[in-house]
Amino acid sequence: MKLETSASGVYPIAPTPFHEDGRIDFASIDRLSDFYTEIGATGMTVLGVLGEAPKLDGAEALEVAARFVKRAPKLPVIVGVTSAGFAAMRTLASAAMDAGAAGVMIAPPNTLRTDDQIVTYYAQAADAIGSDTPFCIQDYPLNYSVVMSPTVLKRIITDNPSCVMVKHEDWPGLEKITTLRKWEADGALRHVSILCGNNGLFLDFEIERGADGAMTGYPFADMLVDLINLARSGQRDAAHDLFDLHLPLLKYEQQPGVGLSARKYILARRGLISSPAQRKPAGAFTEAARSEVDYLLSRIARSDKRGACNPLKI
C-alpha cells in the first residue's frame, strides 16, 4: 500500500529498541508492531527522531524498517529518510519502498535559511527519491531550526504531486493548520493529510482545527487512538478530559534530552520493549527523573489503568 492524502488517525512514531550492548532488539520491534496493530493505530512511522536514526548505519536502518513492515502488513509504514545528502536518502527510500514501506518522511537540513531555499530543497529531494514515492514533510522548527510558513508549505505541496502529508510540529501552530485548511476549502490548495507531533501537546485543539490525526512518540499510543475517536464522535468534553489527564506527562516528556529516555522507560515498563537502552551517544536518565516519571504515571493510573504499568528495575 502507498501513502495517500486521505491518511488519518494515529501513526505512532516507533522507537528503535536496543539491547543493553547496543544491538538492535528485533523481538521488541515485533511486540511494538503487534501492539500498534491491536490498539487500532492506522499506520506507523519509523526511523524518526525517536527512532535514533542517526545512530544506525545504512544496512541497520533498512533492517529496522523492513522488520516493522513485515511484522505489521496491515499498517502503512512511513520511513524517515532524512539525510545530509541525496545519495543516502535515495538509497534508503528506494530500499524501504521495495521492502513494502508506504512512503517516506523528509525533514529539512538546518542550513536552509530562505523560503526559496526550502522550496528548492524539497523539489530536489522529491526528484532524488522519485516521483512515485509518496513523501511527508516534517515541519519541526524547534528541532531543525527551519521555519516553514504556510505559504512555503503551499508552494512545496503545489510543486510536488508526490507530497501527500505534512507532519505538523510547529509551535505555536494552530493558526497554520487553520490557514492550510482554509486555502483547501477555497480551492487554493489541494488536500494533504496533516498529522501532528510535538508529543501531542496541542493535539486536542489541533484535531478541532482540521488536523487528521497524530504522529508522535508518546508511549500511550492507545490513549491517542481513544482521544481521536472521542473527538470524531463529537464527545468534546470527554476527549479533553482524557487529554488533560495525560497532559502533565506529555509536557514532562517534551523536555529536550529527557523525552527519549522517558519514553523508552515507560515503554519498557509497559512490557513493549525489553530495555529502555539507547545506543550511544545517549543522554542520562537520572534516578530523580525516573522518580518523577513514576509519580506522573501513578497520577494517570488513578483514572486510567494504563498508567499502572509494571515497575522497572534499573
N, C-alpha and C positions, 0 to 999 in steps of 0.2 A: 504494500500500500504506500502511496505517496502523500506527503503532507499537503493539505488543501486549505484554502482560505476559510473554510467552514469549521476548522478545528476549534474546539471549545472544551470546557470542563477543567480537569486538573491534570497537568503534566508534571509530576514530581521531578525535581532535579535530584538525580540519584548520586550518592557519593560513590567513590571508588573504594571498596573495602580492602584493607590490607591486614596481613598478619603482623605480629609484633616485629618480625625481622624484615618487614618491608615487602614481602612477596604479596602479589595480588591474591585476594581471598575469593576464589570463584564460587565456592559454596555459599558465601554470603550474598554474592550477586544473584544467585538463584533464589535465595529467600526473599530478597528485596523485590525481585521481579514478580514472584508469586504473590507477595503482599500487595503490590500496586495493582495487580490484576484483580485480586479478591475484593479490594475495597471500592472498586468502581472507578479507578483512575481511567482517563480516556487516552493517555499516552505517557511517555517518559522522555526525559532529556538526560543525556549522559555526556561526560567529559566537559562539563561546565566548570565554573569556579569551584563549586562544592566537590566536583569530581577530581580535583587536584591534577587536572590535565597536564600542566607544565612539568609535572614530576614523572610523567610517563614518556618512554621513548615511542617512536612511531609504531613499532610492532606491538607493544603493550597496549597502546591506545586502541588499535584495531581489535586486539583480543578482547578488551573490555567491552567495546561497543558490540562486537559480534555476539558475545555471551548474553548480553541483555536482550538483543534482538531475538536470538534463538530461544531463550527461556520464556519470552512473552510474545509469542507470534501474533496475538490478537491486538497488541498495543502498538501504535505507531511510535517509533523511537526517533527522536531528534538527536543528532550527534554534534557536539561542539567541535568545530574545525578551525577555530581561531589560531592563527599562526603568524609569526613575524614575516613570513614570505609566502607568496602564492604557490610555489612549487610544493611545499609541505602541505598546504591547505588542499591543493588539487589532489594530491596522492591520498590523503586520508578521506576526503569527501568521496572520491571515486570508489575506494575500497569499502567504505562504510555503506554506500548505496548498493554496491554489489553484494554485500552481506545481508541486505534486507532493510536498511535504515529507511525511514520515511522522508527525511530531509536533514538539513544541517543548520547550525546556528553560527553566525559570524559576528564577533564584536570588533569594533574599530580599534586600530592601534592608537596609543596615546600621543602620537606625533602629529595627528591631524589637528589643524587649528581653524581653518576657514570652512564655510559651508561648501564651497566648490570642491575643496579637498575631500571632504566627507563623501559627497555625491560621486566624485570620480573614483574614490576608493571602492565603493560598493559596486559601481559599474564594472570595474576591473576584477573584483572578486567574483561577481556573477559570471563574467566571461571565463575566469580561471576554472571554476567548478563545473561549468557547462550549463547551458540554458535549460536542460532537462532535469536539473537538480533543484528542487524547491528549497528556499532558504528563509531563515528567520533573522531579522535584525535584532541584535542585543543592544538596547538603548539603556546604558547603565553608566551615566556620567560620574556617579560617586566613586566608581571603581576604575573606570578607564579615562576619566578626565576629558571626555569628548562630549560636548553639548550639542544635541540634535534638536533643533526647533521643529515644531510641527511642519513648517514649510520644507525643511530639509527632508524629513521623513516622506512627505508628499512627493518630493522630487525623486527620491530613491524608489518608492513604490511605483510611481508612474513610469519611470525609465526602465524598470526591470520586471517584466512579467513573472519571472520565477520567484520574486519576493512575495511570500504568501502570509507572513506573520511578523508582528512586532512583539518582542519581549520588552514590555514596558517596565522600566525600573528607575524612571526619573523621580525626583523628589524635590519640591512638590510636583506632582504630575497629573492631578485630576483634571485641570483645565486642558492639558494636552490631549487627553482622551476625548473630552468633550469637543474640542476643535476638530480632531480627526473624524469623529462620528458625524459632526455637523456637515463637514465637507462631503462625506459619503452620502448623507441624506439629500444634500443639494445637487448631487451628481457631479461634484468636482473631484472626487477621488473614488477609485474602485474599492470594494470591500477587501480588507485583510483581517485576519484573526489578530486580536490583541489579548495576550496572556500576560499576567502581571507577576513580577518578582518582588525584590526588596523585602524578602522574607514575609510577604503578605501584610506589611504594616498598615496598608491602607486598602486592603482588599475589600472590606465591607462596602466602602463607597466607590471603589473602582468598578465593581460589578454594576452598581447603580448608574455609573456614568457611561456604561456601554462596553466595558471590557468583557471578553468572552470566557475568562476563567483565570486560573493561577498556574504559574510555572515557578515554583520556589522549592527550596530545600528544607522547609520546616518539617521536623521529624514526625509530626502528626498529620500526614497527608490525608488520612481518613477524616480528620476534622475538616480539612479544606473541602473535601468532597461533600460532607454534610452541610457546610456553610453555603456552598454554591447551590446545592439542591434546595435549601430553605429559601434562599434569595429568589431563585427562579420560580418557586411555588407561591411567591407573594407573602411569605412569612417573615416580614422585615424585622420585627422586634426579636423573633427567635434567632434569626441569623446574626443580628448584632449582639444579642446576649451570649451566644456561643463564641463569637469573635472576642468579645470583651473578656470572657473567661481565660482565653489563651493569650491575650494581648501582653501581659507582663513578661511572659516567656518569649514571645515574638520580639519584643523590644530588647530583652536581655541578649538574645542571640544575634542581634544586629550589630553588636559591638565589633569593630574591626579587630582581628586577631584572636577573638574568642568564639565567634559564631561557629566555625567549622568544628572546633573542639567540643563545644556544647552539643551540636547536632549529632556528631558521631557518638558521643557519650550517651545521649538519650536513645539513639537507635540501637546501641548495644544493650542498654537497659531493657528495651522492648524486645530483645531477642532477635532483631532483624539483621544484625551483623555480629560477628563473633567477637570483634575487638574494636575499640574506639581509636585504634592506632592510625596515625598519619605517616605518610612517607616523608622523610626528612628532605629539606628543612621544614621543621614543624614548630609551631608556637607552643608555649607551655600552657597547661590547663591545671591550675593550682588547686590545692585542697580547698581553699576558700571559695574558688569559683564553682567547684563541684558541689560544695555545700549549698551555695546559693541556688544552683540549678535544682538540686534535690528539694529545696524548700519550695521553689516555684511549682515543681511537679506535685508536691503534696497539696498545694492550694488548688491546683487544677483537679486533683483527684476527689476533692470534696463534692464536686458536681459532675465530673466527667471521669468515669472509671478508667479511661485510657491513661490518665496521669499516674495511676497506681501501678507503675511498671516495676519489675524486679530490681532490687538493689544490685549494684555492681561493685565488686571488689577490685581495687586498683592498687 
